[in-house]
């Protein structure tokens, strides 16, 4: 962490991790330096009365709500609807909190399926055979995961090993639409779905971002970190342009008046409420297709049609 007095810092962008972002927010608040959040889903970040925090990223609860809504569109587009689901989740703070909000909210959305069980596991485990076996024993038609990359790879390998073929597999954790996951699973990463805040491929600014990324990192996936950092920097630059100054107080005032319509992510644009949260952040369903992530739902911000129900493990590649 650098401060204005120490290194001439006027704005901080970060921190990709909720815990680190909360810690950074406390320092920025004490020093009066704007913090433009790129990625952090912890709900209480914008509930603590910070005056220097601006988050253009959905909270965990918002992501859970969007997931239910987007699933209904997926089932309609794919022509198949599960009646039962099992929730397989990491039992750390992230996984447990997402499990709790997911289980709590399902009844509010009149979903066509019910959770028959929730199965937790140690995210540091090197063997998830027992947990996957327990989840399979429920005979659920739909597998909902709350995982990260390494445990996600272990999970899918167990699914293949045990020949468990649910109607679909969806993850509301990070990393399943990124290169390590696809590289680790090869063809078995195909058709897996992630719920992610994402870019709208139809927006001119998004097209500019993708073209710039292709030149900067040829052959590399666009990632959540890259696209939300792009938009965070865009937000900071817009505030600087309107403030006409690098003075933190003037930048803070400009950030409070942010109204960016030409942005890259799904939704009407970037602006902030009194708590420093963009209330119009949106989420998409991202599916691995042809070895790379593709937006499939909502249809208005998609660049591919969903593969649903997912294909048999031996029919991919």
N, C-alpha and C positions, 0 to 999 in steps of 0.2 A: 504494500500500500504506500503510495506517495501522496504528499499533500501539497497544496499550493505553495506554502512557505518553503518547503524543502526542495521541490523539483519543478516548480512552475506549473503544476497541474491545475487545469480549470474545470475539466469534466472527467468523470470516470465511467467507463463502459465495462460491464461485467455482471456476474462472475461465472456463469454457466452452472453453478452449483448453489442450491438453496442455502445451505449452511454458511458458505463463504459469503454469499450475497447479503445475508442478514448481518454478518459481522462487518462487512464493508459499509453497509447502510448506516450502522451506528457511528462509524468514524466519519463518514461523509456528513451526517447530520450534525455532529459536533463541530466540524470544520466549516460547515456551510457550503460544501462543494456538491454540485449536482451529480447524482448517480443515475445513469441511464441503463436500466437493466436489459441485458440481452436474453438470458435464460435463467429463470428461477420460478418454480411453481408453488412454493410454500405459501399457503393462503394468508398467513398473518403478516407477510412482508408489507402489505399496504393497509394493514389494520392497526399499526402502531403509532399513527399520527406523524410519521416522517414528513417533513416539508421539502426534502431534497431528493426524494426517490421517485423515479418515473419508470413504470413497468409496462412495456409493450409485449406482454406474454401472459397467457392465461394461467390462472391458479389451478391447483390439482382438482378442486371441486368443479371448476368450469370445464376442465377436460373430461371428467367423469360424466357430466351432464351431456356434453356434446357427443360423447361416445354412444350413449343410448340413442340419441336422435339420429346420428349417422348410421347406426346399425339398421334402423328401420328402412332407411333409403337403400342400404346395401341389400337387405333381404328382398325388397321389392324389385330392384334392378336385376338381382340374380335369380329370382323366381323360386327361392327355397328359404324356409323359415324354421329354425330350430325351436324345439319345445322345452329342452332342458339344457343347462349349462353348468360347468364346474369352474371355479375360480382357483387358479394355481398362482401363488404369490410368494415373493420374498418376504420373510418375516422381520425385516428391519423397519426402521422408522418410516421410510418411504413406502415400502410395500404394505405395511400394516395400516398406515393412514389411508392409502388409496383403497385398500380392501374395505375398510370401514365405511368410507364415503360411498363406494360402489354398492355395497350391500344395503346401505341405508336409503339410497336413492332409487333403486330399481322399481319399487312399488309405485313411485310417483309418475312413471312413464308408461305404464300399461304395456310392458314388454310382452312379447309372445312366448317367452320362455321364463323358467324359474331356475334359480340356483339350487342344485341338489346337494352341493357341498362346497366348502372352501378348504383348500389344502395349502398350508404354509411350509416353507423350507428355509434353511440357512443359506443366504446368498453366497457364502464362502464355501459351500459344500462342493465336493468334486464328483459326487454321485447322487443323482436324483431319481434313481430307479424305484425306490420305495414310494416316493411321492407321486411319480407318474403312474405307477401301478395302482395306487389308491385312487387317483383321479380317473383312470380308465375304468376301474371297477364300478364307478357310478353309472356307466353307460350313457353319460351325457353326450348330447349331439354337438355341443359347441364348447370349445376350450378357450377361456379368457385368462390370459396371463398378465401378471404385473411383475416384470423382470427386466434385467439389464442384459448386456451382450453375452457374457460368459455363461451365466446360468440359463440364458435363452438357448444357447447352442446345446448345452447339456440336455435341456428339455426336449428339443426337437429330435436330437439323436435317440433319446429314449422312446419318443413317439414312433419313430421309424423302426427301431429295434423291436418294439412290442406290437407292431403292425396295427397301431391304433389310428383309425382313419375317421376323425370327427368331420362334421360338415365344414368346419372352419376353425382356424386358430388365429386369435387376435391378441395383441400385446398393447398395454397402455403404459409401458415403461420405455426408456430410451434405448436406441442402438440397434433395433431389429431391422431398420431400413438403411443401415450403413455398411460400409465395405467389410469390416471384420466379421460381421454376422454372415454376410453372403459368402465371403471367402471361406469361412469355417464350415459352412454347410453345403456349399455348391448347389446342385439342383434341388436339394431338399429345403432351401430357403424360398423357393418359388411358391407363390400364392399365399405366403404368410402376410398378415395384415397388421399394421401398426396404426394407432391413433396418435397423430402428431399435429401440432400447429405447423402450417406449411405455406408455401408460396402459391399464388394463383398464377398458373402458367399463361393465362390470357392477358395479364396486365403488362403494359409496355415496360414499366420499370423492372418487372420480374424477368422479362426477356433480356433486358440490358444486363441484369445481374448474371443470368445464366451464361450469356455470351462472354462476359468478363471473366467469370469463373472458368469457363472452358479454355480461355487463353492462359489464365494464371495457373490452373491445375488440370491440364489436359488428361482426360480419361478418368478423372476422379469424380466420385459421387458428390452432388450437392448435399450438404449436411445441415441439420438443424442449427448447429453452432454457427456455420458460415452464413446462412441466410438471415438468422436473427441478429447476428452481429452487424451484418450489412445494414439492416433496417435501424438498428440502434445508432450506428454511426451516421446514417442518413438523418435521423432525428436530432442528433447533437449538432450536425452541420446546419440543419434548417434553423435551429434555435440561435446558433451563432450568427447566421446571416441576418436574421430579424433583429437580434439584439445589437448588432453592430459593435460588439465589445466582447472581450474575454473575461470581464468582471463577473464573478460567480453570481452576485445578486441579480444582475441584468440577464444572465443566462437562465437563472431559475425563473424569472418572470416570463421570459420568452418560452421556456419549456411548458409552463402552465397554460400558455395560449396556443400550444401546438395544434395544428389542424392540417395534417398532410393527407392529401387525397391520392396522390400518385405514389403509392407504396408498392411493396412486393408481396406481402402476405394476404391470405384470404380475409375478407372483411372490407368495410367501407373506408378504412384509413387509420391514421394514428392521431389520437387525441387523448387527453387525460382528464379524469374526474378529480374531485377535490382530494381524494386519497392518493393520487398519483398513479392510478390504474387506468389502462386503456380498457373501457368496458365493452368494446366491440371486437376484441380478439376472437378469432375463429379457429376451428380445428378441422382436419381432414383425415380420411382413411387413406393410408399409403400402403400399397401392395408391391411386393417384389415380383417383377415381371421381366423376363429376359435378362436376369442378372442385375437389375437396377431398380430403384424405387420409382413407382408411378402413382400419381394421385388418381384415385378412382371415385371418391365420394367426398363432398357433394359433386354432382354431375356438372354443375355450373362452373366449378373450378377444377375440373379433371383433365388429365391428358391421356387417359386410358379407360377402357371399360373393365369392370371387375371380373375376375375369374372366381365365380361363386356358384355352387359349392366348390371348394378347392379340389384339385385333381388328386387321384391316388398317388402315393409316394413314388411308385414305380412308373408313373406316367408323366413325370416331369423331366425337364432337361432340354 
